């Protein structure tokens, strides 16, 4: 009788281990997919921003100067 319990326990342990590995592999693949998707989106956003700044250089410089002035003003008030 004791032998059957040991065999059953081994079977359940191996099954749980197999299912755990399978779930971990699925999670890793999903994380890789999300990571690649985020990298592609970030690269696309970078290109669009770079193109916008090149097309509207003076406007971009004005916004950057205004932001710098505002940050400097607020930091100086402390």
trRosetta pair geometry for C-beta under 8 A, 3 or more apart (Angstrom, degrees):
i j d omega theta_ij theta_ji phi_ij phi_ji
1 4 6.0 -52 -159 28 37 111
1 5 7.0 35 148 -16 65 102
2 5 5.8 -54 -157 33 38 112
2 6 6.5 37 149 -18 68 105
3 6 5.7 -54 -151 36 34 111
3 7 6.3 32 153 -17 67 107
4 7 5.7 -55 -145 39 32 110
4 8 6.1 33 155 -19 66 107
5 8 5.7 -54 -144 39 30 111
5 9 6.1 32 155 -21 64 107
6 9 5.7 -54 -146 36 29 112
6 10 6.3 31 154 -19 64 105
7 10 5.7 -52 -148 36 31 112
7 11 6.3 33 152 -21 64 106
8 11 5.6 -54 -148 36 31 113
8 12 6.3 27 155 -14 66 106
9 12 5.9 -56 -146 40 30 107
9 13 6.1 33 154 -21 65 108
10 13 5.6 -55 -144 37 29 113
10 14 6.2 26 158 -17 65 107
11 14 6.0 -57 -147 38 27 107
11 15 6.2 25 155 -17 63 110
12 15 5.6 -55 -143 40 30 112
12 16 6.1 30 157 -18 66 106
13 16 5.9 -56 -145 38 27 108
13 17 6.2 27 155 -19 63 109
14 17 5.6 -55 -145 38 30 113
14 18 6.2 32 155 -21 65 106
15 18 5.7 -53 -146 36 30 112
15 19 6.4 26 156 -15 64 107
16 19 5.8 -55 -145 40 31 109
16 20 6.1 35 154 -22 65 108
17 20 5.6 -53 -146 36 29 114
17 21 6.4 29 155 -17 63 105
18 21 5.9 -55 -149 36 29 109
18 22 6.3 30 152 -20 63 108
19 22 5.5 -53 -147 36 33 114
19 23 6.3 32 154 -18 66 105
20 23 5.8 -55 -147 37 30 109
20 24 6.2 30 154 -19 64 108
21 24 5.6 -55 -145 38 31 113
21 25 6.3 34 155 -21 65 104
22 25 5.8 -52 -149 34 29 111
22 26 6.6 29 152 -17 63 105
23 26 5.7 -53 -149 36 33 111
23 27 6.3 32 153 -18 66 106
24 27 5.6 -54 -146 37 32 111
24 28 6.3 34 153 -20 65 105
25 28 5.7 -53 -147 35 31 112
25 29 6.4 30 156 -17 65 105
26 29 5.8 -55 -148 37 31 109
26 30 6.2 30 153 -19 65 108
27 30 5.7 -55 -146 38 31 112
27 31 6.2 32 154 -20 65 106
28 31 5.7 -54 -146 37 30 111
28 32 6.4 32 154 -20 64 104
29 32 5.6 -53 -149 35 32 113
29 33 6.4 34 152 -20 64 104
30 33 5.7 -52 -149 35 32 113
30 34 6.4 30 153 -16 65 106
31 34 5.7 -53 -146 38 32 110
31 35 6.1 36 153 -23 65 107
32 35 5.6 -54 -146 35 30 114
32 36 6.4 28 157 -16 65 105
33 36 6.0 -56 -150 37 29 108
33 37 6.3 28 153 -18 64 109
34 37 5.6 -57 -147 39 31 113
34 38 6.2 31 156 -19 67 106
35 38 5.9 -55 -146 37 28 109
35 39 6.4 29 154 -19 63 107
36 39 5.7 -55 -147 36 32 112
36 40 6.4 32 154 -19 65 105
37 40 5.8 -54 -150 35 31 111
37 41 6.4 28 153 -16 64 107
38 41 5.7 -55 -146 39 32 110
38 42 6.2 33 155 -20 66 107
39 42 5.8 -53 -144 37 30 111
39 43 6.3 31 156 -19 63 106
40 43 5.8 -55 -148 36 29 111
40 44 6.4 29 154 -18 64 107
41 44 5.7 -55 -147 37 31 111
41 45 6.3 31 154 -18 65 106
42 45 5.7 -53 -146 38 31 111
42 46 6.3 36 152 -23 64 105
43 46 5.6 -51 -149 33 31 115
43 47 6.5 31 153 -18 64 103
44 47 5.8 -53 -149 35 32 110
44 48 6.4 29 154 -16 65 107
45 48 5.8 -55 -146 39 32 110
45 49 6.2 31 156 -18 66 108
46 49 5.9 -57 -147 38 27 109
46 50 6.2 28 155 -20 64 109
47 50 5.7 -56 -146 37 29 112
47 51 6.3 29 156 -18 65 106
48 51 5.7 -53 -146 37 30 111
48 52 6.3 32 154 -21 64 106
49 52 5.6 -54 -147 35 31 112
49 53 6.3 30 156 -18 66 105
50 53 5.9 -55 -147 36 29 109
50 54 6.4 27 154 -16 63 108
51 54 5.8 -58 -149 39 30 110
51 55 6.2 25 156 -16 66 109
52 55 5.9 -59 -146 40 29 107
52 56 6.0 -23 170 29 67 109
52 60 7.4 130 124 -74 84 124
53 56 6.7 -77 -130 64 22 74
53 57 6.5 60 165 -98 62 57
53 60 4.6 73 -133 -98 77 169
54 57 6.6 3 -148 -64 25 93
56 59 4.2 -32 167 43 108 119
56 60 5.6 118 106 -27 84 94
57 60 5.8 -62 -149 38 27 111
57 61 6.3 24 157 -18 66 107
58 61 5.7 -53 -144 37 32 110
58 62 6.3 35 154 -21 64 105
59 62 5.6 -55 -150 35 31 113
59 63 6.4 30 154 -17 65 105
60 63 5.9 -54 -148 36 31 109
60 64 6.3 30 154 -17 65 107
61 64 5.7 -54 -145 39 32 111
61 65 6.2 33 155 -20 66 106
62 65 5.7 -54 -144 37 29 110
62 66 6.2 29 156 -18 64 107
63 66 5.7 -54 -146 38 30 111
63 67 6.3 30 154 -18 64 107
64 67 5.8 -55 -146 38 30 111
64 68 6.3 31 154 -19 64 107
65 68 5.7 -54 -147 38 30 112
65 69 6.3 33 154 -21 64 106
66 69 5.6 -52 -147 36 30 113
66 70 6.3 29 155 -18 64 106
67 70 5.8 -55 -146 37 30 110
67 71 6.3 29 156 -16 65 107
68 71 5.9 -55 -144 38 30 108
68 72 6.1 29 157 -17 64 110
69 72 5.8 -60 -147 41 27 111
69 73 6.1 29 155 -22 65 108
70 73 5.7 -51 -143 35 29 112
70 74 6.3 22 159 -12 64 108
71 74 6.0 -59 -145 42 28 105
71 75 6.0 24 157 -17 65 112
72 75 5.8 -57 -139 40 27 107
72 76 6.0 27 160 -22 64 111
73 76 5.9 -60 -147 36 25 111
73 77 6.8 29 154 -28 60 104
74 77 5.9 -50 -153 22 34 114
74 78 8.0 45 151 -32 57 91
75 78 6.4 -41 -171 5 41 113
